[in-house]
Amino acid sequence: MNEIASMTAMRRSVVLSLLTAGLLCHTACQSGDSEAARGYSVSPGQRPNIIVIVVDDLRWDELGVAGHPYLETPHIDRLAQEGARFSNAFHAVPLCSPNRASILTGQYPSRHGIIDNVARNRASHRLQTFPRTLQDDGYETAFFGKWHMGNDPTPRPGFDYWAAIPGQGRTIDPELYEDGRIHTVEGYITDVLTDRAVAFIERDREGPFFLYIGHKAIHPDARQLDDGSVDLSVPRGYVPAPRHLGRYEEQVLPRRANVISSLDELTDKPALRRALLYKSSPEIVEMFGEDELDPGSSEETKRRRAEMLLAVDDGVGRIVEALDRSDILDQTFILFTSDNGFFYGEHGLSIERRLPYEESIRTPLIVRYPTVAEAGSEIDDLVVSVDIAPTVLEIAGATIGDHVQGRSFVPLLLGDASDWRRSVLIEFYTYENPFPWLVDMDYRAIRTSRYKYIHWMQHPDEGELYDLAEDPYETRNLIDDQRLAGLLRGLRAELATAVLDAMQLPH
């Protein structure tokens, strides 16, 4: 009853904020986003195997195929070369726990209730995830890796096989909950998960399988407490596999045009500037330490993250090889993505991850499945992480329930972009932990193919508007440009409708 009351109060506060800001100009919500994809069907005897791979904290541009200047990801690149890569894919919320819930449910945090990284263990046991539907439809299902909706590693409904790390987990010699117990497994976490994935693929079976791999990489070692804060007494840092450590020791990543050298460059981003001034205060620096805050993201951070990703790429190669050995590669739908992005000094940000700028909200999204995805194709239509669940269900020939808010992008894979959405909603609920300088930075944002409007819930008069065609680095806030007043009114109305639609209860 307390959870229901809390969600009701949360919804009321959001609506009140929109009313106060003058955004809520109409309340008619038009969904229809869970309609079945046209031009695709599957017979019960031809249902494909399905693999979903989710990498932690991976930016959309941290792949060889995305143009990274030195990072080598040949196996991930192969998925794109033999399938489709989405160039405008976004996170419904750029934060680990809520976005993982959005991927698995096809719902926004406003609907599924996992709104932050607080340990919502019981709630995550009750989510209406698409693996539960696949399991009911005869798929053999497996989960390996980082669940990270609570620190509880025990099995969630919908999986026949389960091997999960508690909380953030450990990179070297990780603990795993499998076969009804927690035990320590020798080795490197990414390789440990890949070993189990390959063994699952090669099992004898008559029907199709579904495999979900939630990688710990490329997240640093850390111990997250149940309240969402990080235990600063525990050693933290990025840990590449020993075979990859030092691979990029001499490399320097070019700075993007929106990396700043002074907070004075953020005068047109007052909400962000105020938060970062607090981050640089003696109080916060003493609490966290300069190394932990990593202002601007050091070259050490960038190199170690890149080296950690090499083991993920090795794992993708091993999985593809296992599918090929079993002669089922082309009968397997493979989806590769991440849970949120990361900042390398853009807009003065580093470890924050969760704010509404492109480096955080954009996601790599690659699909390999020759039945629907043309080799080497690039899709620039707007998709969002809530679309993954209905897409997988459509591919499996399963029912897409009314509770699903996303929309299957199978038509886009088949080349049909008619009647597709013109914008996506990104939402974020802040909380006290783990970054106290972001405590009042709740936002809702609307992203079209050209424009982005950011509405700070606690600072409605400090909104931001960007023309991404003219200013892809979001360096010029146009919120006060009178020439765009009509556009701004339209975006505010579109945002209001999207927010209310996200909060609607299932039919």
C-alpha positions as CSV (number, residue, x, y, z in Angstrom):
1,M,0.0,0.0,0.0
2,N,2.9,2.3,0.8
3,E,4.4,1.7,-2.7
4,I,1.1,2.6,-4.4
5,A,0.7,5.7,-2.3
6,S,4.3,6.7,-3.1
7,M,3.8,6.3,-6.9
8,T,0.5,8.2,-6.7
9,A,2.2,11.1,-4.9
10,M,5.0,11.1,-7.4
11,R,2.6,11.3,-10.4
12,R,0.7,14.1,-8.7
13,S,3.9,16.1,-8.2
14,V,4.9,15.7,-11.8
15,V,1.5,16.9,-13.1
16,L,1.6,19.8,-10.7
17,S,5.0,20.8,-12.0
18,L,3.8,20.7,-15.6
19,L,0.7,22.8,-14.7
20,T,2.9,25.3,-12.9
21,A,5.2,25.6,-15.8
22,G,2.3,26.1,-18.3
23,L,3.2,22.9,-20.2
24,L,0.0,21.0,-19.6
25,C,-2.1,22.5,-22.4
26,H,-4.1,19.3,-23.1
27,T,-4.6,15.9,-21.5
28,A,-5.5,13.7,-24.4
29,C,-3.0,10.9,-24.6
30,Q,-2.6,9.0,-27.7
31,S,-0.6,5.8,-27.4
32,G,-1.0,3.0,-30.0
33,D,2.7,2.4,-29.7
34,S,2.3,-1.3,-29.0
35,E,0.6,-2.2,-32.2
36,A,1.9,-5.2,-34.1
37,A,4.6,-4.8,-36.7
38,R,3.4,-5.0,-40.3
39,G,5.1,-7.3,-42.8
40,Y,6.5,-9.8,-40.3
41,S,5.1,-13.1,-39.1
42,V,6.5,-16.2,-37.6
43,S,5.1,-19.7,-37.4
44,P,5.4,-21.7,-34.2
45,G,7.9,-24.1,-35.7
46,Q,10.2,-21.3,-36.9
47,R,10.5,-19.1,-33.9
48,P,14.0,-17.7,-33.7
49,N,16.4,-17.9,-30.8
50,I,16.9,-14.5,-29.2
51,I,19.9,-13.0,-27.5
52,V,20.0,-9.6,-25.8
53,I,23.3,-8.2,-24.7
54,V,23.3,-5.1,-22.4
55,V,26.6,-3.4,-21.6
56,D,26.9,-1.1,-18.6
57,D,27.7,2.6,-19.2
58,L,28.7,2.2,-22.8
59,R,28.4,5.4,-24.9
60,W,26.9,5.3,-28.4
61,D,30.2,6.3,-29.9
62,E,32.5,3.9,-28.0
63,L,32.7,1.3,-30.8
64,G,34.9,0.9,-33.8
65,V,31.9,0.9,-36.1
66,A,30.7,4.2,-34.5
67,G,34.0,5.9,-35.5
68,H,36.0,5.6,-32.2
69,P,39.6,6.7,-33.1
70,Y,41.4,3.8,-31.5
71,L,39.1,1.3,-29.8
72,E,38.9,-2.0,-31.7
73,T,35.6,-3.9,-31.5
74,P,35.7,-6.3,-34.6
75,H,33.1,-8.7,-33.3
76,I,30.6,-6.1,-32.3
77,D,31.3,-4.3,-35.5
78,R,30.5,-7.6,-37.3
79,L,27.0,-7.5,-35.9
80,A,26.5,-4.1,-37.5
81,Q,28.1,-5.1,-40.8
82,E,25.8,-8.2,-41.0
83,G,22.8,-6.4,-39.5
84,A,21.3,-3.0,-38.8
85,R,22.7,-0.2,-36.6
86,F,20.4,2.5,-35.2
87,S,22.0,6.0,-35.3
88,N,19.2,7.7,-33.2
89,A,18.5,5.3,-30.4
90,F,17.9,6.6,-26.9
91,H,17.6,5.6,-23.3
92,A,14.1,6.1,-21.8
93,V,16.1,7.1,-18.7
94,P,19.9,7.2,-18.7
95,L,20.4,5.4,-15.4
96,C,21.2,1.7,-14.7
97,S,18.4,0.3,-12.6
98,P,15.4,2.2,-14.1
99,N,16.6,1.7,-17.7
100,R,17.2,-2.0,-17.2
101,A,13.6,-2.2,-16.0
102,S,12.5,-0.2,-19.0
103,I,14.4,-2.6,-21.4
104,L,12.8,-5.6,-19.8
105,T,9.2,-4.3,-19.4
106,G,8.8,-1.9,-22.3
107,Q,7.6,0.7,-19.8
108,Y,8.8,4.1,-18.6
109,P,9.9,4.4,-14.9
110,S,6.7,6.4,-14.4
111,R,4.9,3.2,-15.1
112,H,7.1,0.4,-13.8
113,G,8.2,2.3,-10.6
114,I,11.9,1.5,-10.6
115,I,12.8,5.2,-10.7
116,D,16.4,5.2,-9.3
117,N,19.2,3.0,-8.1
118,V,17.8,2.4,-4.6
119,A,17.5,-1.3,-3.9
120,R,13.9,-2.0,-5.0
121,N,14.3,-5.8,-4.6
122,R,10.7,-6.8,-4.0
123,A,9.4,-4.5,-6.8
124,S,11.8,-6.0,-9.3
125,H,10.5,-9.5,-8.6
126,R,7.0,-8.3,-9.7
127,L,7.9,-6.6,-12.9
128,Q,5.9,-7.6,-16.0
129,T,9.0,-8.5,-18.1
130,F,9.1,-9.9,-21.6
131,P,11.1,-13.0,-20.6
132,R,8.1,-14.1,-18.5
133,T,6.0,-14.0,-21.7
134,L,8.7,-15.8,-23.7
135,Q,8.9,-18.5,-21.0
136,D,5.1,-19.0,-21.0
137,D,5.3,-19.3,-24.8
138,G,7.8,-22.2,-24.7
139,Y,11.1,-20.5,-24.8
140,E,14.0,-21.8,-22.7
141,T,15.2,-18.7,-20.9
142,A,18.4,-17.7,-19.2
143,F,19.8,-14.7,-17.4
144,F,23.5,-14.2,-16.8
145,G,25.1,-11.2,-15.2
146,K,24.1,-7.9,-13.6
147,W,20.4,-7.5,-12.7
148,H,21.0,-4.4,-10.7
149,M,17.5,-3.6,-9.6
150,G,18.3,-4.1,-6.0
151,N,21.3,-5.9,-4.6
152,D,19.3,-9.1,-4.2
153,P,20.8,-11.7,-6.7
154,T,18.1,-14.3,-6.3
155,P,16.2,-15.5,-9.4
156,R,13.4,-13.3,-10.9
157,P,10.4,-14.8,-12.6
158,G,10.7,-15.7,-16.3
159,F,14.1,-17.5,-16.3
160,D,14.8,-21.2,-16.4
161,Y,18.5,-20.6,-15.8
162,W,19.9,-17.9,-13.6
163,A,23.4,-16.7,-12.7
164,A,23.5,-13.2,-11.3
165,I,26.0,-11.0,-9.5
166,P,24.9,-9.3,-6.3
167,G,24.5,-5.6,-6.8
168,Q,27.4,-4.1,-8.8
169,G,29.4,-7.3,-8.4
170,R,33.1,-7.8,-8.5
171,T,35.3,-7.8,-11.6
172,I,37.9,-10.4,-10.5
173,D,36.8,-13.7,-9.0
174,P,33.2,-12.6,-8.9
175,E,30.4,-13.9,-6.7
176,L,27.5,-15.5,-8.5
177,Y,24.1,-16.6,-7.4
178,E,23.4,-19.8,-9.3
179,D,22.0,-23.2,-8.5
180,G,20.3,-21.8,-5.4
181,R,23.5,-20.4,-3.7
182,I,26.1,-17.7,-3.9
183,H,29.6,-18.9,-4.6
184,T,32.8,-17.4,-5.9
185,V,34.0,-18.1,-9.4
186,E,37.6,-17.7,-10.4
187,G,38.3,-15.5,-13.4
188,Y,37.3,-12.3,-15.0
189,I,33.6,-11.4,-14.8
190,T,33.1,-10.8,-18.5
191,D,34.7,-14.1,-19.4
192,V,32.8,-15.9,-16.6
193,L,29.5,-14.6,-18.1
194,T,30.5,-15.5,-21.6
195,D,31.4,-19.1,-20.5
196,R,27.9,-19.6,-19.2
197,A,26.3,-18.0,-22.3
198,V,28.2,-20.3,-24.6
199,A,27.4,-23.4,-22.5
200,F,23.7,-22.4,-22.6
201,I,23.7,-21.9,-26.4
202,E,25.3,-25.3,-26.9
203,R,22.7,-27.2,-24.8
204,D,20.7,-29.9,-26.4
205,R,17.1,-28.6,-27.0
206,E,14.2,-29.0,-29.3
207,G,12.6,-25.5,-29.0
208,P,13.9,-21.9,-29.2
209,F,15.9,-20.2,-26.5
210,F,16.2,-16.7,-25.1
211,L,19.4,-15.5,-23.5
212,Y,19.9,-12.2,-21.7
213,I,23.5,-11.1,-20.8
214,G,23.8,-8.1,-18.4
215,H,27.4,-7.2,-18.4
216,K,29.1,-5.6,-15.5
217,A,31.6,-4.0,-17.9
218,I,32.3,-1.2,-18.5
219,H,31.4,-0.1,-15.0
220,P,34.1,0.3,-12.3
221,D,34.3,-1.8,-9.3
222,A,32.1,-0.3,-6.6
223,R,29.8,-1.3,-3.7
224,Q,26.4,0.3,-4.0
225,L,24.4,0.3,-0.8
226,D,20.7,-0.3,-0.6
227,D,20.0,3.5,-0.4
228,G,21.7,4.0,-3.7
229,S,24.9,5.5,-2.3
230,V,28.3,4.2,-3.0
231,D,30.5,2.8,-0.1
232,L,33.5,5.2,-0.4
233,S,35.6,2.9,1.9
234,V,35.7,0.2,-0.7
235,P,38.4,0.4,-3.4
236,R,36.9,1.5,-6.8
237,G,38.2,1.7,-10.3
238,Y,38.1,0.3,-13.8
239,V,39.6,-3.2,-14.1
240,P,40.4,-4.5,-17.6
241,A,41.1,-8.2,-18.2
242,P,44.8,-8.8,-17.6
243,R,45.3,-9.7,-21.2
244,H,44.0,-6.2,-22.3
245,L,45.5,-4.0,-19.5
246,G,47.8,-1.4,-21.1
247,R,46.6,-2.0,-24.7
248,Y,45.8,1.7,-25.1
249,E,48.4,3.1,-22.7
250,E,49.7,5.7,-25.3
251,Q,46.3,6.7,-26.8
252,V,44.7,10.0,-26.2
253,L,41.0,10.5,-27.0
254,P,40.3,13.7,-28.9
255,R,38.1,16.1,-26.9
256,R,34.7,16.9,-28.2
257,A,33.8,20.5,-28.9
258,N,31.6,20.7,-25.8
259,V,34.3,19.9,-23.3
260,I,34.7,23.0,-21.2
261,S,37.6,24.4,-19.2
262,S,35.5,26.6,-16.8
263,L,32.0,26.6,-15.4
264,D,31.8,30.2,-16.6
265,E,31.1,28.6,-20.0
266,L,27.7,27.3,-18.6
267,T,26.0,30.7,-18.1
268,D,23.2,29.6,-20.4
269,K,22.7,26.3,-18.5
270,P,22.0,27.8,-15.0
271,A,20.6,24.6,-13.4
272,L,23.6,22.6,-14.5
273,R,26.1,25.4,-13.6
274,R,24.6,25.6,-10.1
275,A,24.9,21.9,-9.6
276,L,28.5,21.7,-10.7
277,L,29.5,24.7,-8.6
278,Y,28.3,22.6,-5.6
279,K,30.2,19.6,-6.9
280,S,33.4,21.7,-6.9
281,S,32.8,23.0,-3.3
282,P,35.2,22.0,-0.5
283,E,32.4,20.1,1.2
284,I,31.9,17.7,-1.8
285,V,35.6,17.4,-2.6
286,E,36.3,16.4,1.0
287,M,33.5,13.9,1.0
288,F,34.4,12.2,-2.3
289,G,38.0,13.1,-3.1
290,E,39.3,14.6,-6.3
291,D,40.1,11.2,-7.9
292,E,36.6,9.9,-7.3
293,L,35.0,13.0,-8.8
294,D,37.3,12.7,-11.8
295,P,36.6,16.1,-13.2
296,G,36.7,16.1,-17.0
297,S,37.2,12.3,-17.0
298,S,40.9,11.5,-17.1
299,E,42.7,9.8,-20.0
300,E,43.3,6.9,-17.5
301,T,39.5,6.6,-17.2
302,K,39.0,6.6,-21.0
303,R,41.8,4.1,-21.6
304,R,40.7,1.6,-18.9
305,R,37.1,1.8,-20.0
306,A,38.2,1.0,-23.6
307,E,40.3,-1.9,-22.4
308,M,37.4,-3.3,-20.4
309,L,35.2,-3.3,-23.5
310,L,37.7,-5.5,-25.3
311,A,36.6,-8.5,-23.2
312,V,33.0,-7.8,-24.1
313,D,34.0,-7.8,-27.7
314,D,35.8,-11.1,-27.3
315,G,32.6,-12.5,-25.7
316,V,30.5,-11.4,-28.6
317,G,32.9,-13.2,-30.9
318,R,32.7,-16.4,-28.8
319,I,28.9,-16.2,-28.8
320,V,28.7,-15.8,-32.6
321,E,31.2,-18.7,-33.0
322,A,29.0,-20.9,-30.8
323,L,25.9,-20.1,-32.8
324,D,27.8,-20.8,-36.0
325,R,29.1,-24.1,-34.7
326,S,25.6,-25.1,-33.9
327,D,24.4,-24.0,-37.3
328,I,21.9,-21.5,-35.8
329,L,23.5,-18.2,-36.3
330,D,21.1,-16.9,-38.9
331,Q,18.2,-18.3,-36.9
332,T,19.1,-16.2,-34.0
333,F,18.0,-12.6,-33.3
334,I,20.9,-10.8,-31.6
335,L,20.4,-7.3,-30.0
336,F,23.3,-5.4,-28.6
337,T,22.8,-2.2,-26.5
338,S,23.7,-0.4,-23.2
339,D,21.9,0.9,-20.2
340,N,23.2,4.5,-20.2
341,G,26.0,6.6,-21.5
342,F,28.9,8.5,-19.9
343,F,30.6,11.9,-20.0
344,Y,34.2,12.7,-20.8
345,G,34.2,16.3,-19.7
346,E,31.4,17.4,-22.0
347,H,29.4,20.3,-20.3
348,G,31.8,19.9,-17.4
349,L,30.5,16.4,-16.5
350,S,32.2,13.1,-15.8
351,I,30.7,10.5,-13.5
352,E,27.2,11.9,-13.5
353,R,26.0,9.7,-16.5
354,R,22.3,10.5,-16.0
355,L,21.8,14.0,-17.3
356,P,19.9,14.8,-20.5
357,Y,22.7,15.6,-22.9
358,E,23.6,13.5,-26.0
359,E,26.6,11.7,-24.5
360,S,24.3,10.2,-21.8
361,I,21.0,9.7,-23.5
362,R,22.1,8.2,-26.8
363,T,22.7,4.4,-26.9
364,P,24.4,1.9,-29.2
365,L,21.7,-0.3,-30.7
366,I,22.6,-3.1,-33.2
367,V,20.5,-5.9,-34.5
368,R,21.7,-8.9,-36.4
369,Y,18.9,-11.2,-37.8
370,P,18.9,-11.6,-41.6
371,T,15.2,-12.3,-41.7
372,V,14.4,-8.7,-40.9
373,A,17.7,-6.7,-40.8
374,E,19.5,-5.9,-44.1
375,A,23.3,-6.3,-43.7
376,G,25.1,-3.1,-43.3
377,S,21.9,-1.0,-43.0
378,E,21.8,2.2,-40.8
379,I,18.4,3.3,-39.4
380,D,18.1,7.0,-38.3
381,D,14.5,6.9,-37.1
382,L,14.0,7.7,-33.4
383,V,13.8,4.6,-31.2
384,V,14.0,4.3,-27.4
385,S,14.8,1.6,-24.9
386,V,11.1,0.9,-24.1
387,D,10.9,-0.4,-27.8
388,I,13.2,-3.3,-27.1
389,A,10.6,-5.5,-25.2
390,P,7.8,-5.2,-27.9
391,T,10.4,-5.8,-30.7
392,V,11.6,-9.0,-29.1
393,L,8.0,-10.2,-28.5
394,E,7.1,-9.4,-32.1
395,I,10.2,-11.3,-33.3
396,A,9.1,-14.3,-31.2
397,G,5.5,-14.2,-32.4
398,A,4.4,-13.6,-28.8
399,T,1.6,-11.3,-27.6
400,I,2.5,-7.7,-26.8
401,G,0.4,-6.9,-23.7
402,D,-1.5,-3.6,-23.2
403,H,0.9,-2.8,-20.4
404,V,3.8,-2.3,-22.9
405,Q,4.4,1.4,-23.7
406,G,7.1,0.9,-26.4
407,R,6.6,0.1,-30.0
408,S,8.1,-2.7,-32.0
409,F,10.7,-1.4,-34.4
410,V,10.5,-4.5,-36.7
411,P,8.9,-2.3,-39.4
412,L,11.9,-0.1,-39.3
413,L,14.2,-3.1,-39.8
414,L,12.0,-4.1,-42.8
415,G,12.3,-0.6,-44.3
416,D,8.9,0.7,-43.3
417,A,9.1,4.0,-41.5
418,S,5.5,5.2,-42.3
419,D,3.5,6.4,-39.3
420,W,6.6,6.3,-37.0
421,R,7.0,8.6,-34.0
422,R,8.4,12.1,-34.4
423,S,9.9,12.4,-30.9
424,V,11.0,10.4,-27.9
425,L,10.6,11.1,-24.2
426,I,13.5,10.9,-21.7
427,E,12.7,11.1,-18.0
428,F,14.7,11.1,-14.9
429,Y,13.9,11.2,-11.1
430,T,16.8,12.3,-9.0
431,Y,17.4,11.3,-5.4
432,E,19.8,12.1,-2.6
433,N,22.4,9.4,-3.4
434,P,24.9,8.9,-4.7
435,F,25.6,12.4,-6.1
436,P,24.3,15.0,-3.7
437,W,25.0,17.9,-6.1
438,L,22.3,16.5,-8.4
439,V,19.6,16.3,-5.7
440,D,17.2,18.7,-7.5
441,M,17.9,17.9,-11.1
442,D,14.8,15.9,-12.0
443,Y,13.9,16.5,-15.6
444,R,11.7,15.5,-18.5
445,A,13.1,16.0,-22.1
446,I,11.6,15.7,-25.5
447,R,14.0,14.8,-28.4
448,T,13.0,15.1,-32.1
449,S,15.2,14.4,-35.1
450,R,16.4,18.1,-34.9
451,Y,15.5,19.7,-31.5
452,K,15.7,18.9,-27.8
453,Y,13.8,20.6,-25.1
454,I,14.8,20.0,-21.4
455,H,12.4,20.8,-18.6
456,W,14.0,20.8,-15.2
457,M,11.2,19.9,-12.8
458,Q,12.4,21.9,-9.8
459,H,13.7,24.8,-12.0
460,P,11.0,25.3,-14.6
461,D,12.2,28.8,-15.6
462,E,15.7,27.4,-16.5
463,G,14.8,25.2,-19.4
464,E,17.0,24.4,-22.3
465,L,16.4,24.2,-26.0
466,Y,18.9,23.0,-28.7
467,D,18.9,22.9,-32.4
468,L,20.9,19.8,-32.9
469,A,21.2,20.3,-36.7
470,E,23.0,23.6,-36.2
471,D,24.5,22.8,-32.8
472,P,25.1,19.0,-32.3
473,Y,27.2,19.6,-29.2
474,E,24.5,21.5,-27.3
475,T,26.6,24.6,-26.7
476,R,24.0,27.3,-27.4
477,N,20.8,27.3,-25.3
478,L,18.0,28.9,-27.5
479,I,15.3,28.9,-24.8
480,D,15.1,32.7,-25.0
481,D,15.3,33.0,-28.8
482,Q,12.0,34.7,-29.7
483,R,12.2,33.4,-33.3
484,L,11.7,29.9,-31.9
485,A,8.8,30.8,-29.5
486,G,6.2,28.9,-31.6
487,L,8.5,25.9,-31.9
488,L,9.0,26.0,-28.1
489,R,5.3,26.1,-27.4
490,G,4.8,23.0,-29.6
491,L,7.6,21.1,-27.9
492,R,6.2,21.9,-24.5
493,A,2.8,20.6,-25.5
494,E,4.3,17.5,-27.0
495,L,6.3,16.9,-23.8
496,A,3.2,17.3,-21.6
497,T,1.3,14.7,-23.7
498,A,4.3,12.3,-23.6
499,V,4.7,12.7,-19.8
500,L,1.1,12.0,-19.1
501,D,1.1,9.0,-21.5
502,A,4.1,7.6,-19.7
503,M,2.3,7.8,-16.3
504,Q,-0.9,6.2,-17.5
505,L,-1.9,3.0,-15.7
506,P,-2.4,-0.2,-17.8
507,H,-5.9,-0.8,-19.2
